[in-house]
Amino acid sequence: MHLEKYTTTVVGAHSVPRWYEALEKQVEAGTLTPEDMADAQFRSSQAAIVDQEAAGIDVVTGGEMHRRTNNRHAPPNAMLNHFWAKIPGFSNETRPKPITPKDENVTHPGAVLNGKIGYGDLGLVDEYRMVSRFARREVKVTMTGPHMLAKVAHDEHYGDMGRIMQDLGEVINRNLLDLQEAGCRHVQIDEPLFAAVGRDEVGAAVEAINAAFEGVDRMYKWVHICQGNYSVSDEYDAGDQIGHRYFDFEAYPADLISNINCDALMVEYDFVGAFESLLGDKQLAFGAADVQNKQVETPDEIVERVQAERWLQPEQTLLTTSCGLNHLPREVAFGKLKAISDASAALRGDRAPTPA
């Protein structure tokens, strides 16, 4: 299954308003109800869809806005807590867990896995139906991968990462098959830790992802690989360096990643070259707009990054950002999406690049 060359998409998360945190504090104080927060999340999802479509993005998401409450950037609660809470086997208890040796202050409140993993409805079908009510373009639903869900949890039951990932793969698979039956045409699995662990673990994770995709043959299958974009600094929003690659301290296992049975890999622009001669018939979503830089690229800059990888054929090339946009101001997030959309048009020959 192939998409038109230079098709554009998002990694998933859209710009999260600063007032999310203030609203959640009011919910905690009893001034607002959880239903009020859910309404704000719903309206933010609508706005995220409008932003993406106004920017000209071809395959859109709901911005993952309903997965966040009081956290805009890191630790990655939007990727993990949202799904852990829906999977039997994970308790409501959380404990801090370091997620990178690069910075001891970067921890996540990891869920405690104290029983066998069972089936849970992950809410993917409901998300697809909600986004589809408002989107005029193709809709994609994103899902945290089995490795990330397993690795950041505290395992008090299995004692075997491979078994945890396989059981998570089965749960994800049932949800993806339901999503396919609901009519969704695009699904994405996210894995940030593949350059932070050993090759055996990555190999087991690839097997679990392939199990999660078993029978998924009517949806275009995206897999996003990144190295993390997290920060706990008070200067996160004000500083020039708004995030760090906390998960790139091991060798980048492009050869193992290439064994994933998907339609497209989503890769940060300066890691694209690692897949030369490994891509096969997959497409590659070129993460050409850098979310770790608040400066909005021009369409010309995006085009130059893409064309620098001369080995990558146009028919295999899709366009996206390097990671999620949740931490960026809305106007910066929109500007980066508009830049990749305009770059796509230029690469297709529809029009010349124009400044963002």
One Martini backbone bead per residue (centre of mass of N, CA, C, O) as a GRO file, in nm:
protein
  356
    1MET     BB    1   0.092   0.039   0.027
    2HIS     BB    2   0.054   0.362  -0.128
    3LEU     BB    3   0.128   0.692  -0.136
    4GLU     BB    4   0.155   0.984  -0.236
    5LYS     BB    5   0.390   1.177  -0.302
    6TYR     BB    6   0.438   1.397  -0.035
    7THR     BB    7   0.274   1.327   0.183
    8THR     BB    8   0.107   1.464   0.464
    9THR     BB    9   0.180   1.471   0.824
   10VAL     BB   10   0.149   1.385   1.159
   11VAL     BB   11   0.252   1.253   1.456
   12GLY     BB   12  -0.005   1.397   1.653
   13ALA     BB   13   0.064   1.625   1.837
   14HIS     BB   14  -0.056   1.925   1.947
   15SER     BB   15  -0.088   2.225   2.060
   16VAL     BB   16  -0.084   2.308   2.401
   17PRO     BB   17  -0.241   2.488   2.608
   18ARG     BB   18  -0.167   2.656   2.897
   19TRP     BB   19  -0.466   2.629   3.025
   20TYR     BB   20  -0.472   2.334   3.101
   21GLU     BB   21  -0.335   2.359   3.381
   22ALA     BB   22  -0.540   2.553   3.508
   23LEU     BB   23  -0.790   2.374   3.477
   24GLU     BB   24  -0.687   2.129   3.640
   25LYS     BB   25  -0.660   2.283   3.907
   26GLN     BB   26  -0.968   2.341   3.924
   27VAL     BB   27  -1.052   2.051   3.941
   28GLU     BB   28  -0.888   1.980   4.197
   29ALA     BB   29  -1.046   2.221   4.360
   30GLY     BB   30  -1.366   2.219   4.245
   31THR     BB   31  -1.442   2.451   4.038
   32LEU     BB   32  -1.427   2.221   3.837
   33THR     BB   33  -1.509   1.970   3.623
   34PRO     BB   34  -1.429   1.702   3.437
   35GLU     BB   35  -1.632   1.787   3.214
   36ASP     BB   36  -1.499   2.058   3.155
   37MET     BB   37  -1.232   1.941   3.057
   38ALA     BB   38  -1.350   1.766   2.831
   39ASP     BB   39  -1.460   2.007   2.672
   40ALA     BB   40  -1.186   2.140   2.619
   41GLN     BB   41  -1.065   1.902   2.468
   42PHE     BB   42  -1.271   1.892   2.240
   43ARG     BB   43  -1.221   2.182   2.133
   44SER     BB   44  -0.916   2.132   2.081
   45SER     BB   45  -0.955   1.918   1.866
   46GLN     BB   46  -1.099   2.094   1.664
   47ALA     BB   47  -0.865   2.300   1.636
   48ALA     BB   48  -0.650   2.099   1.535
   49ILE     BB   49  -0.792   2.027   1.274
   50VAL     BB   50  -0.803   2.308   1.153
   51ASP     BB   51  -0.502   2.364   1.148
   52GLN     BB   52  -0.416   2.130   0.965
   53GLU     BB   53  -0.603   2.200   0.722
   54ALA     BB   54  -0.507   2.494   0.682
   55ALA     BB   55  -0.205   2.392   0.623
   56GLY     BB   56  -0.243   2.116   0.427
   57ILE     BB   57  -0.290   1.848   0.554
   58ASP     BB   58  -0.365   1.517   0.464
   59VAL     BB   59  -0.306   1.366   0.750
   60VAL     BB   60  -0.500   1.357   1.039
   61THR     BB   61  -0.564   1.454   1.374
   62GLY     BB   62  -0.671   1.530   1.715
   63GLY     BB   63  -0.387   1.596   1.876
   64GLU     BB   64  -0.422   1.442   2.156
   65MET     BB   65  -0.596   1.625   2.360
   66HIS     BB   66  -0.751   1.398   2.542
   67ARG     BB   67  -0.461   1.297   2.686
   68ARG     BB   68  -0.460   1.578   2.834
   69THR     BB   69  -0.402   1.806   3.110
   70ASN     BB   70  -0.121   1.906   3.304
   71ASN     BB   71   0.052   1.833   3.029
   72ARG     BB   72   0.266   1.950   2.762
   73HIS     BB   73   0.546   1.761   2.753
   74ALA     BB   74   0.689   1.656   3.039
   75PRO     BB   75   0.633   1.378   3.073
   76PRO     BB   76   0.471   1.108   2.876
   77ASN     BB   77   0.153   1.089   2.962
   78ALA     BB   78  -0.003   1.081   2.689
   79MET     BB   79   0.128   0.795   2.603
   80LEU     BB   80   0.060   0.622   2.882
   81ASN     BB   81  -0.167   0.673   3.095
   82HIS     BB   82  -0.405   0.648   2.900
   83PHE     BB   83  -0.349   0.331   2.851
   84TRP     BB   84  -0.297   0.196   3.121
   85ALA     BB   85  -0.591   0.258   3.236
   86LYS     BB   86  -0.714   0.037   3.006
   87ILE     BB   87  -0.525  -0.202   3.124
   88PRO     BB   88  -0.521  -0.491   3.245
   89GLY     BB   89  -0.257  -0.510   3.517
   90PHE     BB   90  -0.266  -0.212   3.572
   91SER     BB   91  -0.235  -0.005   3.814
   92ASN     BB   92  -0.296   0.301   3.990
   93GLU     BB   93  -0.016   0.290   4.058
   94THR     BB   94   0.270   0.510   4.102
   95ARG     BB   95   0.621   0.549   4.006
   96PRO     BB   96   0.913   0.660   3.981
   97LYS     BB   97   1.103   0.673   3.660
   98PRO     BB   98   1.369   0.658   3.495
   99ILE     BB   99   1.444   0.743   3.127
  100THR     BB  100   1.750   0.867   3.161
  101PRO     BB  101   2.103   0.911   3.193
  102LYS     BB  102   2.119   1.222   3.104
  103ASP     BB  103   1.879   1.279   3.334
  104GLU     BB  104   1.779   1.247   3.664
  105ASN     BB  105   1.511   1.441   3.642
  106VAL     BB  106   1.397   1.231   3.437
  107THR     BB  107   1.075   1.126   3.501
  108HIS     BB  108   0.820   0.871   3.555
  109PRO     BB  109   0.494   0.772   3.644
  110GLY     BB  110   0.497   0.456   3.674
  111ALA     BB  111   0.335   0.187   3.633
  112VAL     BB  112   0.198  -0.102   3.789
  113LEU     BB  113   0.270  -0.442   3.717
  114ASN     BB  114   0.046  -0.696   3.890
  115GLY     BB  115  -0.061  -0.847   3.622
  116LYS     BB  116  -0.221  -0.980   3.381
  117ILE     BB  117  -0.272  -0.902   3.070
  118GLY     BB  118  -0.560  -0.751   2.929
  119TYR     BB  119  -0.830  -0.661   2.783
  120GLY     BB  120  -0.878  -0.329   2.629
  121ASP     BB  121  -1.037  -0.039   2.560
  122LEU     BB  122  -0.854   0.232   2.399
  123GLY     BB  123  -1.043   0.442   2.220
  124LEU     BB  124  -0.997   0.449   1.903
  125VAL     BB  125  -1.281   0.454   1.782
  126ASP     BB  126  -1.384   0.707   1.922
  127GLU     BB  127  -1.169   0.891   1.806
  128TYR     BB  128  -1.230   0.850   1.509
  129ARG     BB  129  -1.527   0.947   1.518
  130MET     BB  130  -1.473   1.229   1.621
  131VAL     BB  131  -1.277   1.331   1.400
  132SER     BB  132  -1.464   1.258   1.152
  133ARG     BB  133  -1.686   1.476   1.206
  134PHE     BB  134  -1.464   1.721   1.117
  135ALA     BB  135  -1.302   1.600   0.904
  136ARG     BB  136  -1.193   1.634   0.544
  137ARG     BB  137  -0.972   1.432   0.586
  138GLU     BB  138  -0.761   1.216   0.658
  139VAL     BB  139  -0.748   0.973   0.926
  140LYS     BB  140  -0.547   0.939   1.225
  141VAL     BB  141  -0.440   0.691   1.461
  142THR     BB  142  -0.272   0.677   1.767
  143MET     BB  143  -0.013   0.452   1.927
  144THR     BB  144   0.138   0.310   2.169
  145GLY     BB  145   0.382   0.096   2.208
  146PRO     BB  146   0.487  -0.197   2.363
  147HIS     BB  147   0.762  -0.100   2.465
  148MET     BB  148   0.692   0.162   2.614
  149LEU     BB  149   0.475   0.040   2.802
  150ALA     BB  150   0.680  -0.163   2.937
  151LYS     BB  151   0.946  -0.002   3.014
  152VAL     BB  152   0.808   0.226   3.216
  153ALA     BB  153   0.723   0.011   3.388
  154HIS     BB  154   0.652  -0.181   3.683
  155ASP     BB  155   0.756  -0.507   3.720
  156GLU     BB  156   0.549  -0.757   3.930
  157HIS     BB  157   0.499  -1.036   3.732
  158TYR     BB  158   0.686  -1.144   3.486
  159GLY     BB  159   1.011  -1.104   3.422
  160ASP     BB  160   0.941  -1.035   3.096
  161MET     BB  161   0.949  -0.833   2.831
  162GLY     BB  162   0.853  -1.009   2.598
  163ARG     BB  163   0.578  -1.094   2.725
  164ILE     BB  164   0.463  -0.817   2.761
  165MET     BB  165   0.469  -0.733   2.460
  166GLN     BB  166   0.292  -0.960   2.352
  167ASP     BB  167   0.039  -0.893   2.519
  168LEU     BB  168   0.016  -0.604   2.411
  169GLY     BB  169  -0.007  -0.681   2.113
  170GLU     BB  170  -0.284  -0.818   2.143
  171VAL     BB  171  -0.442  -0.575   2.241
  172ILE     BB  172  -0.379  -0.391   2.003
  173ASN     BB  173  -0.487  -0.571   1.778
  174ARG     BB  174  -0.787  -0.567   1.857
  175ASN     BB  175  -0.810  -0.257   1.826
  176LEU     BB  176  -0.722  -0.238   1.527
  177LEU     BB  177  -0.947  -0.416   1.411
  178ASP     BB  178  -1.176  -0.232   1.507
  179LEU     BB  179  -1.077   0.018   1.354
  180GLN     BB  180  -1.101  -0.106   1.074
  181GLU     BB  181  -1.411  -0.168   1.092
  182ALA     BB  182  -1.480   0.149   1.129
  183GLY     BB  183  -1.292   0.280   0.868
  184CYS     BB  184  -1.010   0.319   0.909
  185ARG     BB  185  -0.693   0.417   0.717
  186HIS     BB  186  -0.512   0.510   0.976
  187VAL     BB  187  -0.215   0.401   1.160
  188GLN     BB  188  -0.016   0.446   1.470
  189ILE     BB  189   0.310   0.374   1.600
  190ASP     BB  190   0.499   0.444   1.902
  191GLU     BB  191   0.876   0.463   1.934
  192PRO     BB  192   1.145   0.604   2.142
  193LEU     BB  193   1.365   0.352   2.261
  194PHE     BB  194   1.560   0.214   2.035
  195ALA     BB  195   1.829   0.405   2.126
  196ALA     BB  196   1.820   0.278   2.455
  197VAL     BB  197   1.868  -0.024   2.369
  198GLY     BB  198   1.906  -0.333   2.293
  199ARG     BB  199   1.880  -0.552   2.031
  200ASP     BB  200   1.703  -0.771   2.158
  201GLU     BB  201   1.476  -0.579   2.244
  202VAL     BB  202   1.409  -0.470   1.967
  203GLY     BB  203   1.339  -0.739   1.838
  204ALA     BB  204   1.099  -0.798   2.030
  205ALA     BB  205   0.941  -0.541   1.956
  206VAL     BB  206   0.900  -0.603   1.658
  207GLU     BB  207   0.731  -0.856   1.705
  208ALA     BB  208   0.502  -0.709   1.859
  209ILE     BB  209   0.421  -0.517   1.633
  210ASN     BB  210   0.355  -0.736   1.424
  211ALA     BB  211   0.128  -0.853   1.599
  212ALA     BB  212  -0.044  -0.590   1.606
  213PHE     BB  213  -0.069  -0.606   1.270
  214GLU     BB  214  -0.233  -0.845   1.248
  215GLY     BB  215  -0.473  -0.814   0.987
  216VAL     BB  216  -0.377  -0.527   0.893
  217ASP     BB  217  -0.502  -0.447   0.550
  218ARG     BB  218  -0.687  -0.149   0.547
  219MET     BB  219  -0.446   0.001   0.674
  220TYR     BB  220  -0.225   0.242   0.712
  221LYS     BB  221   0.111   0.182   0.838
  222TRP     BB  222   0.255   0.356   1.100
  223VAL     BB  223   0.600   0.433   1.225
  224HIS     BB  224   0.735   0.595   1.506
  225ILE     BB  225   1.072   0.717   1.534
  226CYS     BB  226   1.244   0.826   1.831
  227GLN     BB  227   1.453   1.025   2.089
  228GLY     BB  228   1.314   1.249   2.214
  229ASN     BB  229   1.125   1.548   2.378
  230TYR     BB  230   1.253   1.649   2.676
  231SER     BB  231   1.159   1.853   2.976
  232VAL     BB  232   1.206   2.018   3.320
  233SER     BB  233   1.239   2.305   3.262
  234ASP     BB  234   1.145   2.636   3.323
  235GLU     BB  235   1.277   2.715   3.023
  236TYR     BB  236   1.133   2.560   2.796
  237ASP     BB  237   0.970   2.803   2.654
  238ALA     BB  238   1.218   3.024   2.643
  239GLY     BB  239   1.423   2.864   2.517
  240ASP     BB  240   1.603   2.749   2.248
  241GLN     BB  241   1.614   2.472   2.399
  242ILE     BB  242   1.319   2.261   2.415
  243GLY     BB  243   1.492   1.992   2.378
  244HIS     BB  244   1.590   1.639   2.406
  245ARG     BB  245   1.796   1.362   2.333
  246TYR     BB  246   1.743   1.099   2.558
  247PHE     BB  247   1.739   0.832   2.329
  248ASP     BB  248   2.075   0.826   2.198
  249PHE     BB  249   2.297   0.606   2.357
  250GLU     BB  250   2.266   0.411   2.124
  251ALA     BB  251   2.251   0.234   1.866
  252TYR     BB  252   2.103   0.266   1.560
  253PRO     BB  253   1.846   0.019   1.455
  254ALA     BB  254   1.766   0.015   1.139
  255ASP     BB  255   1.762  -0.289   1.065
  256LEU     BB  256   1.534  -0.364   1.269
  257ILE     BB  257   1.319  -0.157   1.196
  258SER     BB  258   1.288  -0.272   0.896
  259ASN     BB  259   1.114  -0.534   1.013
  260ILE     BB  260   0.868  -0.383   1.003
  261ASN     BB  261   0.518  -0.433   0.919
  262CYS     BB  262   0.495  -0.161   0.722
  263ASP     BB  263   0.445   0.130   0.521
  264ALA     BB  264   0.573   0.351   0.734
  265LEU     BB  265   0.839   0.548   0.831
  266MET     BB  266   0.911   0.774   1.104
  267VAL     BB  267   1.177   1.021   1.064
  268GLU     BB  268   1.427   1.196   1.143
  269TYR     BB  269   1.611   1.379   0.925
  270ASP     BB  270   1.910   1.282   1.050
  271PHE     BB  271   1.812   0.952   1.011
  272VAL     BB  272   1.749   0.872   0.719
  273GLY     BB  273   2.028   0.755   0.613
  274ALA     BB  274   2.010   0.478   0.778
  275PHE     BB  275   1.797   0.355   0.539
  276GLU     BB  276   1.987   0.287   0.335
  277SER     BB  277   1.903  -0.021   0.182
  278LEU     BB  278   1.638  -0.086   0.401
  279LEU     BB  279   1.341  -0.004   0.301
  280GLY     BB  280   1.242  -0.106   0.042
  281ASP     BB  281   0.882  -0.072  -0.005
  282LYS     BB  282   0.879   0.151   0.173
  283GLN     BB  283   0.795   0.433   0.329
  284LEU     BB  284   0.907   0.779   0.416
  285ALA     BB  285   0.875   0.994   0.686
  286PHE     BB  286   0.998   1.310   0.677
  287GLY     BB  287   1.139   1.488   0.951
  288ALA     BB  288   1.179   1.819   0.841
  289ALA     BB  289   1.055   1.945   1.102
  290ASP     BB  290   1.191   2.099   1.387
  291VAL     BB  291   1.075   2.078   1.724
  292GLN     BB  292   1.357   2.187   1.868
  293ASN     BB  293   1.277   2.448   1.695
  294LYS     BB  294   1.124   2.767   1.694
  295GLN     BB  295   1.198   2.790   1.414
  296VAL     BB  296   1.061   2.846   1.108
  297GLU     BB  297   1.063   2.694   0.831
  298THR     BB  298   1.112   2.694   0.513
  299PRO     BB  299   1.028   2.538   0.231
  300ASP     BB  300   1.318   2.535   0.121
  301GLU     BB  301   1.444   2.385   0.363
  302ILE     BB  302   1.280   2.130   0.331
  303VAL     BB  303   1.366   2.061   0.045
  304GLU     BB  304   1.671   2.038   0.104
  305ARG     BB  305   1.652   1.801   0.302
  306VAL     BB  306   1.530   1.603   0.104
  307GLN     BB  307   1.740   1.633  -0.141
  308ALA     BB  308   1.995   1.530   0.020
  309GLU     BB  309   1.849   1.244  -0.017
  310ARG     BB  310   1.917   1.090  -0.308
  311TRP     BB  311   1.819   0.786  -0.255
  312LEU     BB  312   1.535   0.894  -0.216
  313GLN     BB  313   1.244   0.837  -0.348
  314PRO     BB  314   0.966   1.007  -0.420
  315GLU     BB  315   0.764   0.756  -0.387
  316GLN     BB  316   0.887   0.724  -0.072
  317THR     BB  317   0.801   1.025   0.004
  318LEU     BB  318   0.725   1.181   0.306
  319LEU     BB  319   0.573   1.432   0.532
  320THR     BB  320   0.702   1.573   0.846
  321THR     BB  321   0.779   1.579   1.167
  322SER     BB  322   1.001   1.490   1.423
  323CYS     BB  323   0.756   1.548   1.619
  324GLY     BB  324   0.568   1.670   1.838
  325LEU     BB  325   0.367   1.989   1.913
  326ASN     BB  326   0.281   2.035   2.218
  327HIS     BB  327   0.523   2.254   2.311
  328LEU     BB  328   0.430   2.452   2.104
  329PRO     BB  329   0.334   2.717   1.981
  330ARG     BB  330   0.080   2.755   1.770
  331GLU     BB  331   0.224   2.930   1.549
  332VAL     BB  332   0.461   2.736   1.515
  333ALA     BB  333   0.313   2.479   1.446
  334PHE     BB  334   0.169   2.592   1.199
  335GLY     BB  335   0.424   2.680   1.041
  336LYS     BB  336   0.541   2.392   1.007
  337LEU     BB  337   0.301   2.274   0.852
  338LYS     BB  338   0.304   2.478   0.618
  339ALA     BB  339   0.591   2.415   0.522
  340ILE     BB  340   0.540   2.115   0.439
  341SER     BB  341   0.310   2.173   0.246
  342ASP     BB  342   0.466   2.362   0.052
  343ALA     BB  343   0.694   2.161  -0.007
  344SER     BB  344   0.518   1.948  -0.137
  345ALA     BB  345   0.421   2.120  -0.375
  346ALA     BB  346   0.704   2.170  -0.488
  347LEU     BB  347   0.791   1.869  -0.526
  348ARG     BB  348   0.540   1.815  -0.722
  349GLY     BB  349   0.508   2.097  -0.900
  350ASP     BB  350   0.270   2.300  -0.824
  351ARG     BB  351   0.479   2.497  -0.669
  352ALA     BB  352   0.653   2.729  -0.531
  353PRO     BB  353   0.817   2.821  -0.279
  354THR     BB  354   0.717   2.970   0.032
  355PRO     BB  355   0.707   3.149   0.285
  356ALA     BB  356   0.601   3.096   0.621
   0.00000   0.00000   0.00000
